[in-house]
Amino acid sequence: MTGTAPGAGADPVRQQLSDGPPVWCTNGPAAAAMWREMLPPGAYHRAADRLRDGDTVLDIGANIGLLSVYCALLRPGVHIVAAEPAPALHACLVRNLADHAGTRWRTECAAVTDRPGRLRFTYYPEAPGNSGLYADREADDEITLAFLRNSGVEAEDGAELVQGLHEGVEFTVPALTVSDLLRLHSVERVDLLKVDVERAELDVLRGVEDHHWPLVRAVVAEVHDDDGRLAAVQDLLRARGFEVRVRQEPLLAGTPLYDVEAVRAV
């Protein structure tokens, strides 16, 4: 359906994370599930573990800021620039960074893509981590069903759990590019560029201007391999001087979701 953006005035809830801090979120179970993606041995942990105090993280598709919080807890002293277009999620992002990331952080309530402007965005209140510019209810249901199946959930139970999960609200959000963010916040080096934007990952990378690529030291991205997107992401990163590794988490077997980890070749 189409409606106004879920506002920052929506009351957030406080969720205590297992093996983590309490955080503000719009959906407690979703926040707990996303936090598990940050922990060892996953791609986000490996990327965060390479950081050093004083490094800069660019968190694109920040949601409520769990990757930024994880980096700040693991490496106190990191600088964070985080972007999230959904106002309700951005409000939680700001509160979580204020609670856990000291003073070295800044945010933008905006989508990040390959050109500035305004774009249609779909927000899933029951599955906020799957919200995005290219939301596809049927495809998102299938990915979730595969995840549940791989987790040992019976097909009938999985179908019930997915029912209504991806009922979306559409609204318009401001959009900018990675290079716009670098200019806005006078970023001179990006030690980690994290991209989790639900099918817009290639757009994000294409929004890095040629003269800004040498500033980027490492990339971690969740990529939806639709229409050759995974190969295109790898080709772009290798052409920019990165060594690239692709993995798929076992619980995502049978889905188009892959983790891409790229580190600049020495």
C-alpha positions in Angstrom: 0.0 0.0 0.0 1.0 3.6 -0.3 1.2 6.0 2.6 3.2 8.5 4.6 6.6 7.5 5.9 6.5 5.8 9.2 7.6 8.7 11.3 10.4 9.1 13.8 7.6 9.7 16.4 6.7 6.0 16.3 7.5 4.7 19.7 10.7 2.5 19.6 11.1 -0.5 21.9 14.2 -1.5 23.9 15.6 -4.9 23.0 18.3 -6.6 25.0 20.5 -8.5 22.5 21.9 -11.9 23.2 25.7 -11.5 23.6 25.2 -7.8 22.9 23.9 -4.5 24.3 20.4 -3.2 24.7 19.3 -1.3 21.6 16.4 0.7 20.4 14.4 -0.9 17.5 11.0 -1.0 15.8 10.7 -4.8 16.0 12.4 -6.7 18.8 12.6 -10.2 17.2 13.9 -8.6 13.9 16.6 -6.8 15.8 17.7 -10.0 17.6 17.9 -11.8 14.3 19.9 -9.1 12.6 22.3 -8.9 15.6 23.2 -12.6 15.1 24.5 -11.6 11.6 27.1 -9.4 13.3 28.6 -12.1 15.5 31.5 -14.6 14.6 32.1 -16.2 12.3 30.1 -14.1 9.8 31.3 -11.6 7.2 30.3 -8.5 9.2 32.4 -9.8 12.2 35.4 -10.5 9.9 35.2 -7.0 8.4 34.8 -5.3 11.8 37.7 -7.3 13.3 40.1 -5.8 10.7 39.3 -2.3 11.9 41.6 -0.3 14.2 40.9 2.6 16.5 40.4 5.8 14.6 39.3 4.0 11.4 36.2 5.2 9.5 33.1 3.1 8.8 30.6 4.0 6.1 27.4 2.1 7.0 25.1 2.1 4.0 21.7 0.6 4.7 22.3 1.0 8.4 18.8 0.1 9.6 18.9 0.6 13.4 22.7 0.7 13.3 23.7 -2.8 14.5 26.8 -3.0 12.4 27.9 0.5 13.5 27.3 -0.4 17.1 29.2 -3.7 16.7 32.2 -1.9 15.2 32.1 0.8 18.0 32.0 -1.8 20.7 34.7 -4.0 19.1 37.0 -1.0 18.2 36.3 2.0 20.4 37.4 5.1 18.7 36.1 4.3 15.2 34.4 7.1 13.2 31.0 6.3 11.8 28.9 7.8 9.0 25.6 5.9 8.6 22.8 6.3 6.2 19.2 4.9 6.6 16.2 6.1 4.6 13.3 4.8 6.8 12.5 7.6 9.4 11.5 5.1 12.1 14.7 3.1 11.7 16.8 6.2 11.4 15.4 7.5 14.7 16.5 4.2 16.4 19.9 4.4 14.6 20.5 7.9 16.1 19.6 6.7 19.6 21.8 3.6 19.4 24.8 5.5 18.2 24.3 8.0 21.0 24.2 5.1 23.5 27.1 3.0 22.2 29.3 5.0 19.8 30.6 7.9 21.7 30.7 11.2 19.8 32.4 10.1 16.6 29.3 9.5 14.4 27.1 11.2 12.0 24.0 10.0 10.1 21.8 10.8 7.1 18.1 9.9 6.8 18.5 9.0 3.1 18.8 6.2 0.6 22.2 5.7 -1.0 22.2 4.9 -4.7 23.9 6.0 -8.0 22.5 9.5 -8.3 20.9 12.1 -6.0 17.2 12.7 -6.0 14.0 11.3 -4.5 13.0 7.7 -4.8 10.2 5.3 -3.9 11.0 3.1 -0.9 9.1 0.2 0.6 9.1 -0.3 4.3 8.2 -3.6 5.9 7.2 -3.0 9.5 7.3 -6.7 10.3 10.6 -7.3 8.5 12.4 -4.0 8.6 15.7 -5.5 7.5 14.2 -6.5 4.1 12.9 -3.0 3.3 14.4 -1.3 0.3 14.1 0.5 -3.0 13.6 -2.7 -4.9 11.4 -4.6 -2.5 9.7 -7.7 -4.0 7.2 -9.3 -1.7 7.1 -12.6 -3.5 10.9 -12.9 -3.8 11.3 -11.8 -0.2 8.8 -14.4 1.0 10.7 -17.1 -0.9 14.1 -16.1 0.7 12.6 -16.2 4.1 10.9 -19.5 3.5 14.3 -21.0 2.4 16.0 -19.6 5.5 13.3 -21.1 7.7 13.6 -24.4 5.9 17.3 -24.5 6.3 16.8 -23.7 10.0 14.7 -26.8 10.4 11.3 -25.2 10.4 8.6 -27.4 8.8 7.1 -26.1 5.6 3.6 -25.6 7.0 5.0 -23.6 10.0 7.2 -21.6 7.7 4.3 -20.6 5.5 2.4 -19.4 8.5 5.4 -17.4 9.8 5.8 -15.7 6.5 2.1 -14.8 6.1 1.9 -11.0 6.1 5.6 -10.6 6.9 6.3 -8.5 3.8 3.2 -6.2 3.8 4.9 -3.0 2.8 4.3 0.7 3.1 5.6 2.8 0.2 6.8 6.4 0.5 9.3 8.8 -1.1 12.8 9.3 0.4 15.7 11.5 -0.4 18.6 9.8 -2.2 22.3 10.6 -2.4 25.5 8.8 -3.4 28.5 7.5 -1.5 30.5 10.4 -3.0 27.9 12.8 -1.8 28.3 11.4 1.8 32.1 11.7 1.6 31.8 15.4 0.6 29.0 16.2 3.1 31.0 14.8 6.0 34.6 15.6 4.8 35.6 11.9 4.9 39.2 11.4 3.8 39.4 7.7 4.1 36.9 4.8 4.3 38.4 1.8 6.1 35.1 -0.2 5.8 32.3 0.4 3.3 29.4 -1.7 4.4 26.5 -2.1 1.9 23.2 -3.9 2.9 20.5 -2.3 0.7 18.3 -5.2 -0.6 19.1 -5.3 -4.3 20.5 -1.8 -4.6 24.1 -2.8 -3.9 25.3 -2.3 -7.4 23.7 1.1 -7.5 25.6 2.1 -4.3 28.9 1.0 -5.7 28.3 2.8 -9.0 27.7 6.0 -7.0 31.3 6.1 -5.9 33.1 8.5 -8.2 36.4 7.5 -9.7 38.5 9.8 -7.6 37.0 8.5 -4.4 37.7 4.8 -4.9 41.3 5.1 -3.7 40.0 6.3 -0.4 38.1 3.0 0.2 40.2 0.2 1.8 37.6 -2.6 2.3 34.0 -3.4 1.3 31.6 -5.9 2.8 28.2 -6.2 1.0 25.2 -8.5 1.0 24.4 -9.1 -2.7 21.2 -10.4 -4.2 22.4 -12.4 -7.2 19.5 -11.4 -9.6 20.2 -10.7 -13.3 23.9 -11.2 -12.9 24.4 -8.7 -10.1 26.9 -10.8 -8.1 29.3 -11.1 -11.1 28.8 -7.4 -11.8 29.7 -6.4 -8.2 32.8 -8.7 -8.3 33.9 -7.3 -11.6 33.5 -3.7 -10.4 35.5 -4.3 -7.2 38.3 -6.2 -8.9 38.6 -3.4 -11.5 39.0 -1.0 -8.6 41.9 -2.9 -7.2 40.3 -5.2 -4.6 40.8 -8.8 -3.8 37.3 -10.3 -3.7 35.9 -13.3 -1.8 32.3 -14.6 -2.1 30.6 -16.8 0.5 27.1 -17.9 1.2 26.0 -18.6 4.8 24.6 -22.2 5.1 21.2 -21.0 6.3 20.9 -19.0 3.1 21.6 -22.0 0.8 19.1 -22.0 -2.1 18.6 -18.3 -2.0 20.2 -15.6 -4.2 21.9 -14.0 -1.1 25.7 -13.9 -0.9 28.3 -12.1 1.2 31.0 -10.2 -0.8 34.1 -9.3 1.1 36.7 -7.1 -0.7 40.0 -5.9 0.6 42.3 -3.6 -1.4 45.2 -5.6 -2.8 48.6 -4.5 -1.5 
